[in-house]
Amino acid sequence: MKELDVSIPDSLKSFVERKVETGTYTSASEVARDGLILLQENEKRLSELREAIRIGIESGDGILLDDISVEEIARRGMERLRAGNA
């Protein structure tokens, strides 16, 4: 495993130290590793959401929900599922 020296503000240093002191983590490296994993996962989710938004925008004009009933939305959804277009 590679080592990496980083500088962090005092507030984050205190946060990391508390996590180690309370036994939540056994080392500052563990805290940093978990934080980076969460950042990586967050970026992946954000990318997926952006892609879903892009697909939605490119799918064409939508309709106002005021103009359609919940039952009609469900009926159309079921039709799409049966047709394999969901």
C-alpha positions as CSV (number, residue, x, y, z in Angstrom):
1,M,0.0,0.0,0.0
2,K,1.3,3.4,-0.9
3,E,1.7,6.3,1.5
4,L,0.5,9.8,0.9
5,D,1.1,12.9,3.0
6,V,-1.7,15.4,3.1
7,S,-2.3,18.7,4.8
8,I,-5.7,19.2,6.4
9,P,-7.2,22.1,8.5
10,D,-7.1,21.9,12.3
11,S,-10.9,21.2,12.4
12,L,-10.5,18.0,10.3
13,K,-7.4,17.0,12.2
14,S,-9.4,17.2,15.4
15,F,-12.2,15.2,13.8
16,V,-9.8,12.4,12.7
17,E,-8.2,12.3,16.2
18,R,-11.6,12.0,17.9
19,K,-12.6,9.1,15.6
20,V,-9.4,7.3,16.6
21,E,-9.6,8.2,20.3
22,T,-13.2,6.9,20.6
23,G,-12.2,3.7,18.9
24,T,-14.4,4.2,15.8
25,Y,-11.2,3.8,13.8
26,T,-7.8,2.3,14.7
27,S,-5.8,4.9,12.8
28,A,-5.9,8.2,10.9
29,S,-5.3,6.2,7.7
30,E,-8.5,4.2,8.2
31,V,-10.5,7.5,8.7
32,A,-9.0,8.9,5.5
33,R,-9.5,5.7,3.5
34,D,-13.2,5.5,4.5
35,G,-13.6,9.2,3.7
36,L,-12.1,8.7,0.3
37,I,-14.2,5.7,-0.4
38,L,-17.4,7.7,0.5
39,L,-16.2,10.5,-1.8
40,Q,-15.7,8.0,-4.6
41,E,-19.1,6.4,-4.1
42,N,-20.7,9.9,-4.0
43,E,-19.1,10.9,-7.3
44,K,-20.3,7.7,-8.9
45,R,-23.9,8.3,-7.7
46,L,-23.7,11.9,-8.9
47,S,-22.5,10.8,-12.3
48,E,-25.4,8.2,-12.5
49,L,-27.9,10.9,-11.5
50,R,-26.5,13.3,-14.1
51,E,-26.9,10.5,-16.7
52,A,-30.5,9.8,-15.7
53,I,-31.3,13.6,-15.9
54,R,-29.7,13.7,-19.4
55,I,-31.7,10.7,-20.5
56,G,-34.9,12.3,-19.1
57,I,-34.2,15.6,-20.9
58,E,-33.5,13.8,-24.2
59,S,-36.6,11.7,-23.9
60,G,-38.8,14.5,-25.0
61,D,-41.4,16.8,-23.6
62,G,-43.1,15.6,-20.5
63,I,-46.6,16.2,-19.4
64,L,-47.9,18.0,-16.3
65,L,-49.0,15.7,-13.6
66,D,-52.1,17.9,-13.2
67,D,-53.1,16.8,-16.7
68,I,-53.0,13.1,-16.0
69,S,-54.4,10.9,-13.2
70,V,-52.4,8.5,-11.0
71,E,-54.4,5.7,-12.5
72,E,-53.4,6.8,-16.0
73,I,-49.7,7.0,-15.1
74,A,-50.0,3.4,-13.6
75,R,-51.8,2.1,-16.7
76,R,-49.2,3.6,-19.1
77,G,-46.4,2.2,-16.9
78,M,-47.9,-1.3,-17.0
79,E,-48.3,-1.1,-20.8
80,R,-44.6,-0.1,-21.1
81,L,-43.6,-3.0,-18.8
82,R,-45.6,-5.5,-20.8
83,A,-44.1,-4.1,-24.0
84,G,-40.6,-4.3,-22.6
85,N,-40.0,-0.6,-22.8
86,A,-39.6,0.3,-19.2
